């Protein structure tokens, strides 16, 4: 059978189509694109794939391809139609690597045997891996490429936290480059009101919206942790990050760093605090970088450095550090739990916080943060909502806010207290009562995902189970996400909710810390 050659004119016809985002290019009812036959010499790995570690399912995928061939053909693309080679468009680097390995393996076996029938069999097997079907798709640019890979990687195998973090960091750079140029106007609907000046950054919330709109669901609290890891921690504890520490450890590190800064301010004041904190923090973390972090070792290292610097007894400093870690002020014995915290981002209480500020600041003024914790700006009818005086804990405050949003939609009964990072969850309704296009469904899904996945522990299986329970059918995550985004942009009844949802997101940025 002759191999169909995919010539340059055909490539140009596909690749010069209007560039669209990944989310827009993946249509469930799209017309099928003709597959083409290519060779290993004609396709190279994508340079945009955030995955650096081997796919944890690598051996399983390899045996599947060895025995059955490719179940899913890879998408291929060209940045320029005149490029001599195709590159993987999204999520096919692992399969391409395996095809190369199997091709070399069976070529070598063919060379080593003198038995003619066996040699022919091995050569045929090698040829079956050398030539394969692929689907040509338009070049979507670096943003679409990175997000396409992230979505595909998440579907086919666990992606390491640090790989997600580095992908988020690269997307931040790319989006901010666009917003500093003439393309900024296309992002007006995401709240980008003017061209970014040099040194300005997109806020965490807006950047999360931009990433989500391109096809990779992202929440602002998770994004701030990704960028904290990619901008700061990767230089201090690369071994720990590449060995697999994730959200929980990053949250714990932010708390440890913020609480140590509080201790440091107690001894040396504000003026020198940032510089000394950076030096001590870097020394402590880099000295204990290992596949498994020694938390006691890091804490003791910080205590020793401070004790030597201020000529104070280390046992006294250790005791004070423990008090701060427990949420007790060492100055006045008043609880500061939930306000001076690890994942508390001081600029989140100001208008439009920047990512850079969120990543560089570790603590905040206690009185200001307490005020922020107990202030709620709007209810569904637009009136100011006053928090009861007894609602001082983090979970009580968040319950009060979320309840004020869900109650007008008849959903407040879905709030439950639990042992999660925030102390609350939003549950699915017991009966299948929602239609996919119902605004109430969009309200439930938005709060269900942001509250229940604040520590990145909501599994795909749990989400799919909740969808089935809520809608009474087995819908894909893609379908529900897309429908929610569509409703948010088109249904006038959801405009007020969208404002309130941003409030919840900002409160989570301030309050989630344990």
C-alpha positions as CSV (number, residue, x, y, z in Angstrom):
1,X,0.0,0.0,0.0
2,X,1.5,3.4,-1.0
3,X,1.9,6.0,1.6
4,X,0.0,9.2,1.0
5,X,2.5,12.1,1.0
6,X,1.2,15.3,2.7
7,X,2.6,18.0,0.5
8,X,3.4,21.6,1.5
9,X,0.4,23.1,-0.2
10,X,-1.9,21.0,1.9
11,X,0.1,21.9,5.0
12,X,-0.2,25.6,4.2
13,X,-4.0,25.2,3.8
14,X,-4.4,23.8,7.3
15,X,-1.7,25.8,9.0
16,X,-2.7,29.2,7.7
17,X,-6.3,28.9,9.1
18,X,-7.2,31.5,11.7
19,X,-5.3,30.7,14.8
20,X,-7.8,29.8,17.5
21,X,-7.4,29.0,21.2
22,X,-7.2,25.4,22.3
23,X,-10.7,25.6,23.9
24,X,-12.2,26.8,20.7
25,X,-10.3,24.4,18.5
26,X,-11.5,21.3,20.4
27,X,-15.1,20.9,19.2
28,X,-17.0,17.8,20.0
29,X,-19.0,18.1,16.8
30,X,-16.1,19.3,14.6
31,X,-15.7,17.8,11.1
32,X,-13.0,15.1,11.2
33,X,-9.6,16.0,9.7
34,X,-8.0,13.6,7.3
35,X,-5.3,11.5,8.8
36,X,-1.9,11.4,7.1
37,X,0.9,8.9,7.2
38,X,4.2,10.1,8.5
39,X,7.5,8.6,9.5
40,X,9.6,9.0,12.6
41,X,12.1,11.1,10.6
42,X,9.3,13.6,9.7
43,X,8.0,14.3,13.3
44,X,9.9,15.8,16.2
45,X,8.8,16.2,19.8
46,X,7.1,19.5,20.8
47,X,9.4,22.0,22.5
48,X,6.3,23.3,24.4
49,X,5.4,20.2,26.4
50,X,5.7,21.1,30.1
51,X,6.3,17.4,31.1
52,X,10.0,17.0,32.0
53,X,9.7,13.8,34.0
54,X,8.9,10.5,32.4
55,X,5.2,9.8,32.2
56,X,4.3,7.6,35.3
57,X,2.3,5.4,32.9
58,X,5.2,5.1,30.5
59,X,5.7,1.4,30.6
60,X,2.0,0.7,30.4
61,X,1.7,2.9,27.4
62,X,4.7,1.3,25.8
63,X,3.4,-2.3,26.2
64,X,0.0,-1.2,24.8
65,X,1.7,0.3,21.7
66,X,3.9,-2.8,21.3
67,X,0.9,-5.1,21.3
68,X,-1.9,-3.1,19.7
69,X,-0.2,-0.1,18.0
70,X,-1.5,3.5,18.5
71,X,-5.0,3.6,20.0
72,X,-5.0,7.4,19.7
73,X,-3.2,9.1,16.8
74,X,-1.1,12.1,17.8
75,X,-1.9,15.6,16.6
76,X,0.9,17.2,14.5
77,X,1.5,20.8,13.5
78,X,4.0,23.2,11.9
79,X,4.8,26.7,13.1
80,X,5.4,27.6,9.5
81,X,4.1,25.5,6.5
82,X,7.7,25.5,5.0
83,X,9.2,23.8,8.1
84,X,10.8,20.6,7.0
85,X,9.4,18.6,9.9
86,X,6.2,18.3,11.8
87,X,6.1,18.6,15.6
88,X,3.8,17.1,18.1
89,X,0.9,19.6,18.7
90,X,-0.3,18.4,22.1
91,X,0.4,15.5,24.4
92,X,2.0,13.1,22.0
93,X,5.7,13.3,23.0
94,X,5.5,10.1,25.1
95,X,4.0,8.1,22.2
96,X,6.6,9.5,19.8
97,X,9.4,8.5,22.1
98,X,8.0,5.0,22.5
99,X,7.6,4.6,18.7
100,X,11.3,5.5,18.3
101,X,12.3,3.1,21.1
102,X,10.3,0.2,19.6
103,X,11.6,0.9,16.1
104,X,15.2,0.8,17.3
105,X,14.5,-2.3,19.4
106,X,13.1,-4.4,16.5
107,X,15.7,-3.2,14.1
108,X,18.4,-4.4,16.5
109,X,16.6,-7.7,16.9
110,X,16.5,-8.1,13.2
111,X,20.2,-7.5,12.9
112,X,21.0,-10.0,15.6
113,X,19.1,-13.0,14.3
114,X,20.2,-15.3,11.4
115,X,16.8,-16.9,11.0
116,X,15.3,-15.4,7.9
117,X,11.6,-15.7,8.8
118,X,12.3,-14.2,12.2
119,X,14.4,-11.4,10.6
120,X,11.5,-10.6,8.3
121,X,9.0,-10.5,11.1
122,X,11.2,-8.2,13.2
123,X,11.7,-5.9,10.2
124,X,8.0,-5.7,9.6
125,X,7.4,-4.9,13.3
126,X,10.1,-2.1,13.1
127,X,8.4,-0.7,10.0
128,X,5.0,-0.7,11.7
129,X,6.4,1.7,14.3
130,X,8.4,3.8,11.8
131,X,5.3,4.7,9.8
132,X,2.2,5.9,11.6
133,X,-1.0,7.8,11.2
134,X,-1.2,11.4,12.5
135,X,-3.7,14.2,12.5
136,X,-2.5,17.6,11.2
137,X,-3.9,20.6,13.1
138,X,-3.4,24.3,12.9
139,X,-0.6,25.9,14.8
140,X,-2.2,27.6,17.8
141,X,0.8,29.5,19.1
142,X,2.8,28.9,22.2
143,X,-0.1,29.5,24.6
144,X,-2.3,27.0,22.8
145,X,0.6,24.6,22.6
146,X,1.4,24.6,26.3
147,X,-2.2,24.4,27.4
148,X,-3.0,21.7,24.8
149,X,-0.1,19.6,26.3
150,X,-1.2,20.3,29.9
151,X,-4.8,19.1,29.2
152,X,-3.6,16.0,27.3
153,X,-1.0,15.2,30.0
154,X,-3.6,15.4,32.7
155,X,-5.8,13.0,30.8
156,X,-3.1,10.4,30.1
157,X,-1.0,10.4,33.2
158,X,-0.3,12.3,36.4
159,X,1.6,15.6,35.9
160,X,4.0,16.6,38.6
161,X,3.2,19.7,40.6
162,X,6.4,21.4,39.5
163,X,5.6,20.7,35.9
164,X,2.2,22.4,36.3
165,X,4.0,25.3,38.1
166,X,6.6,25.8,35.3
167,X,3.8,25.7,32.7
168,X,1.8,28.3,34.7
169,X,5.0,30.5,34.9
170,X,5.6,30.3,31.2
171,X,1.9,31.2,30.5
172,X,2.2,34.2,32.8
173,X,5.2,35.4,30.7
174,X,3.4,34.8,27.4
175,X,0.1,36.5,28.4
176,X,1.9,39.5,29.8
177,X,4.0,39.8,26.6
178,X,0.7,40.0,24.7
179,X,-0.8,42.5,27.1
180,X,2.3,44.7,26.7
181,X,1.8,44.7,22.9
182,X,-1.0,45.5,20.5
183,X,-2.8,42.3,21.3
184,X,-3.9,43.5,24.8
185,X,-7.3,44.6,23.5
186,X,-8.5,41.0,22.9
187,X,-8.4,40.4,26.6
188,X,-10.7,43.3,27.6
189,X,-13.4,40.9,28.4
190,X,-11.2,39.5,31.1
191,X,-10.8,42.9,32.8
192,X,-7.6,44.0,31.1
193,X,-8.4,47.7,30.8
194,X,-5.3,49.0,29.3
195,X,-1.9,48.0,27.9
196,X,0.4,46.7,30.6
197,X,3.4,48.9,31.3
198,X,6.9,47.4,31.7
199,X,7.1,45.9,35.2
200,X,3.4,45.6,35.6
201,X,1.8,42.1,36.0
202,X,-1.6,40.6,35.4
203,X,-3.5,39.9,38.7
204,X,-3.8,36.3,39.9
205,X,-7.5,36.3,39.3
206,X,-7.4,37.6,35.8
207,X,-4.5,35.4,34.8
208,X,-6.4,32.3,36.1
209,X,-9.4,33.4,34.0
210,X,-7.2,33.7,30.9
211,X,-5.7,30.3,31.3
212,X,-9.1,28.7,32.0
213,X,-10.6,30.3,28.9
214,X,-7.8,28.7,26.8
215,X,-8.8,25.2,28.1
216,X,-6.8,24.5,31.2
217,X,-9.2,25.0,34.3
218,X,-7.3,27.2,36.7
219,X,-8.2,28.7,40.1
220,X,-6.4,31.8,41.4
221,X,-5.4,30.2,44.8
222,X,-3.8,27.3,43.0
223,X,-2.2,29.6,40.5
224,X,-0.5,31.6,43.2
225,X,1.0,28.4,44.7
226,X,2.2,27.3,41.2
227,X,4.0,30.6,40.7
228,X,5.4,30.7,44.2
229,X,7.0,27.3,43.5
230,X,8.2,28.3,40.0
231,X,9.5,31.7,40.8
232,X,11.1,31.0,44.3
233,X,11.1,27.5,45.5
234,X,12.6,25.9,42.4
235,X,15.9,27.7,43.1
236,X,16.0,26.5,46.7
237,X,14.6,23.0,46.8
238,X,14.7,21.6,43.2
239,X,15.3,18.1,44.4
240,X,12.2,18.1,46.6
241,X,10.0,19.6,43.9
242,X,11.1,17.2,41.2
243,X,10.7,14.3,43.6
244,X,7.1,15.1,43.9
245,X,6.1,17.5,46.7
246,X,2.9,19.2,45.9
247,X,0.2,21.6,47.1
248,X,0.2,20.5,50.7
249,X,4.0,21.1,51.1
250,X,3.9,24.4,49.3
251,X,1.1,25.6,51.6
252,X,3.1,24.5,54.6
253,X,6.3,26.2,53.3
254,X,4.4,29.5,52.8
255,X,3.1,29.3,56.3
256,X,6.5,28.5,57.7
257,X,8.1,31.4,55.8
258,X,5.4,33.9,56.8
259,X,5.5,32.9,60.4
260,X,9.3,33.1,60.5
261,X,9.0,36.6,59.1
262,X,6.7,37.5,61.9
263,X,9.3,36.2,64.4
264,X,12.0,38.1,62.6
265,X,10.1,41.4,62.7
266,X,9.7,40.9,66.5
267,X,13.5,40.9,66.9
268,X,14.8,43.2,64.2
269,X,11.9,45.4,63.1
270,X,10.6,46.2,59.6
271,X,13.5,47.9,58.0
272,X,15.9,45.0,57.6
273,X,13.3,42.2,57.7
274,X,12.9,41.4,54.0
275,X,16.7,41.2,53.3
276,X,17.5,39.1,56.4
277,X,14.4,36.9,55.9
278,X,15.4,36.2,52.3
279,X,19.0,35.2,53.3
280,X,17.9,33.0,56.2
281,X,15.1,31.4,54.3
282,X,17.3,30.6,51.3
283,X,20.0,29.1,53.5
284,X,17.6,27.0,55.5
285,X,15.7,25.6,52.5
286,X,18.7,24.9,50.3
287,X,20.5,23.2,53.2
288,X,17.7,20.7,53.5
289,X,16.8,20.1,49.9
290,X,16.1,16.4,49.7
291,X,13.5,14.0,48.2
292,X,11.7,14.2,51.5
293,X,11.8,17.5,53.3
294,X,13.0,17.5,56.9
295,X,10.5,20.0,58.4
296,X,12.0,19.9,61.9
297,X,15.4,20.4,60.4
298,X,14.3,23.5,58.4
299,X,12.6,25.0,61.4
300,X,15.6,24.3,63.7
301,X,18.0,25.8,61.1
302,X,15.9,29.0,61.0
303,X,15.9,29.2,64.8
304,X,19.7,28.7,64.9
305,X,20.4,31.4,62.3
306,X,18.2,33.9,64.1
307,X,19.6,33.1,67.6
308,X,23.1,33.7,66.4
309,X,22.2,36.9,64.6
310,X,20.4,38.5,67.6
311,X,22.6,36.8,70.3
312,X,19.6,35.3,72.0
313,X,19.0,31.9,73.5
314,X,17.9,29.4,70.9
315,X,15.4,27.7,73.2
316,X,13.6,31.0,73.8
317,X,13.4,31.7,70.1
318,X,12.2,28.1,69.4
319,X,9.5,28.5,72.0
320,X,8.4,31.8,70.4
321,X,8.4,30.3,67.0
322,X,6.2,27.5,68.1
323,X,3.7,30.0,69.5
324,X,3.5,31.9,66.2
325,X,3.1,28.7,64.3
326,X,0.2,27.9,66.6
327,X,-1.4,31.2,65.8
328,X,-0.6,33.1,69.0
329,X,1.0,36.5,69.0
330,X,4.2,36.6,71.1
331,X,3.6,40.3,71.8
332,X,0.1,40.3,73.3
333,X,-1.0,36.6,73.4
334,X,-3.9,37.3,71.1
335,X,-4.7,34.7,68.5
336,X,-3.7,35.6,64.9
337,X,-4.7,32.3,63.4
338,X,-6.2,32.7,60.0
339,X,-4.8,36.2,59.5
340,X,-1.0,36.1,59.5
341,X,-0.7,33.0,57.4
342,X,1.2,31.1,54.8
343,X,-1.2,31.2,52.0
344,X,-2.4,34.7,52.9
345,X,-1.6,37.1,50.1
346,X,-1.5,40.6,51.4
347,X,-2.2,42.3,48.1
348,X,-5.4,40.2,47.7
349,X,-7.1,42.7,50.0
350,X,-6.3,45.6,47.8
351,X,-7.7,46.3,44.3
352,X,-6.4,43.9,41.6
353,X,-3.4,42.2,43.3
354,X,-0.4,41.4,41.0
355,X,1.2,38.0,40.8
356,X,4.6,39.4,41.6
357,X,3.4,41.0,44.8
358,X,1.5,37.8,45.7
359,X,4.7,35.8,45.4
360,X,7.1,38.2,47.1
361,X,5.0,39.1,50.1
362,X,4.8,36.5,52.9
363,X,2.9,38.3,55.6
364,X,0.7,41.3,56.4
365,X,-0.3,43.7,59.1
366,X,-2.3,41.7,61.6
367,X,-5.0,44.4,62.2
368,X,-5.5,45.0,58.4
369,X,-5.8,41.3,57.7
370,X,-8.2,40.7,60.5
371,X,-10.4,43.5,59.1
372,X,-10.2,41.9,55.7
373,X,-11.2,38.5,57.1
374,X,-14.3,40.0,58.7
375,X,-15.5,42.2,55.8
376,X,-17.9,41.1,53.1
377,X,-18.7,43.6,50.4
378,X,-22.0,42.4,48.7
379,X,-24.9,40.1,48.8
380,X,-27.0,38.9,45.9
381,X,-29.2,42.1,46.1
382,X,-26.2,44.4,46.2
383,X,-26.6,45.6,49.8
384,X,-23.7,45.5,52.2
385,X,-23.6,42.4,54.2
386,X,-22.4,42.6,57.8
387,X,-20.7,39.7,59.4
388,X,-21.9,38.7,62.8
389,X,-19.4,39.4,65.5
390,X,-19.0,35.8,66.5
391,X,-17.9,34.8,63.0
392,X,-14.2,35.3,63.5
393,X,-12.8,31.9,62.4
394,X,-11.8,31.3,58.9
395,X,-14.4,28.6,58.2
396,X,-17.2,30.6,59.8
397,X,-16.3,33.7,57.7
398,X,-16.2,31.7,54.5
399,X,-19.5,29.9,55.3
400,X,-21.1,33.3,55.9
401,X,-19.9,34.6,52.5
402,X,-20.7,31.5,50.5
403,X,-24.1,31.1,52.1
404,X,-25.0,34.8,51.3
405,X,-24.3,33.9,47.6
406,X,-26.0,30.5,47.5
407,X,-29.1,31.3,49.5
408,X,-30.9,33.3,46.8
409,X,-30.4,30.4,44.4
410,X,-31.8,27.9,46.9
411,X,-28.5,26.1,47.3
412,X,-27.4,27.1,50.8
413,X,-28.3,23.6,52.1
414,X,-25.3,22.2,50.0
415,X,-22.7,23.9,52.3
416,X,-21.2,21.5,54.9
417,X,-18.4,21.8,57.4
418,X,-15.6,19.3,57.1
419,X,-11.9,18.7,57.7
420,X,-10.8,20.2,54.4
421,X,-8.3,23.0,53.8
422,X,-11.0,25.6,54.3
423,X,-13.2,23.8,56.8
424,X,-16.2,23.7,54.4
425,X,-17.3,22.0,51.2
426,X,-20.1,22.5,48.7
427,X,-21.8,19.1,48.1
428,X,-23.8,17.9,45.0
429,X,-27.6,17.9,45.4
430,X,-28.9,14.5,46.4
431,X,-31.3,14.3,43.5
432,X,-30.7,15.1,39.8
433,X,-32.4,18.4,39.6
434,X,-30.3,20.5,37.2
435,X,-30.2,20.9,33.4
436,X,-26.8,21.6,31.8
437,X,-28.0,25.0,30.6
438,X,-29.6,26.1,33.9
439,X,-27.9,29.1,35.5
440,X,-28.4,27.4,38.9
441,X,-26.1,24.6,37.6
442,X,-23.4,27.1,36.7
443,X,-23.6,28.7,40.2
444,X,-23.3,25.3,41.9
445,X,-20.5,24.0,39.6
446,X,-18.4,27.2,40.0
447,X,-18.5,27.1,43.8
448,X,-18.3,23.3,44.0
449,X,-15.0,23.4,42.1
450,X,-13.3,26.4,43.7
451,X,-14.2,25.4,47.3
452,X,-13.6,21.7,47.0
453,X,-10.4,21.9,45.0
454,X,-8.7,24.7,46.8
455,X,-5.9,22.3,47.9
456,X,-6.0,20.5,44.5
457,X,-7.5,17.3,46.0
458,X,-10.7,17.1,44.0
459,X,-10.1,14.0,41.8
460,X,-11.5,13.6,38.3
461,X,-13.5,10.6,39.6
462,X,-15.1,12.6,42.4
463,X,-16.0,15.5,39.9
464,X,-17.5,13.0,37.4
465,X,-19.5,11.4,40.2
466,X,-20.8,14.8,41.3
467,X,-21.8,15.6,37.8
468,X,-23.7,12.4,37.3
469,X,-25.5,12.9,40.7
470,X,-26.3,16.5,39.8
471,X,-27.3,16.2,36.2
472,X,-28.5,12.6,36.1
473,X,-26.3,11.7,33.2
474,X,-22.6,11.0,32.5
475,X,-21.3,14.3,31.1
476,X,-17.7,15.0,30.5
477,X,-15.8,17.6,32.6
478,X,-15.1,19.4,29.3
479,X,-18.8,19.8,28.6
480,X,-19.7,21.1,32.0
481,X,-16.8,23.6,32.1
482,X,-17.5,24.9,28.6
483,X,-21.2,25.3,29.3
484,X,-20.5,27.1,32.6
485,X,-18.1,29.5,30.8
486,X,-20.7,30.1,28.1
487,X,-23.5,30.8,30.6
488,X,-21.3,33.2,32.6
489,X,-20.6,35.3,29.5
490,X,-24.1,35.3,28.1
491,X,-26.7,35.0,30.9
492,X,-27.6,38.4,32.4
493,X,-28.8,36.7,35.6
494,X,-25.2,35.5,36.3
495,X,-23.5,38.9,36.1
496,X,-24.1,39.6,39.8
497,X,-23.0,36.1,40.7
498,X,-19.8,36.5,38.7
499,X,-19.0,39.6,40.8
500,X,-19.7,37.6,44.0
501,X,-17.7,34.6,42.7
502,X,-14.7,36.9,42.4
503,X,-15.2,37.9,46.0
504,X,-15.1,34.3,47.1
505,X,-12.0,33.8,45.1
506,X,-10.3,36.8,46.7
507,X,-11.4,35.6,50.2
508,X,-9.9,32.2,49.5
509,X,-6.6,33.9,48.5
510,X,-6.7,35.6,51.9
511,X,-8.0,32.9,54.1
512,X,-6.8,29.5,52.9
513,X,-3.6,28.6,54.7
514,X,-3.8,25.3,56.4
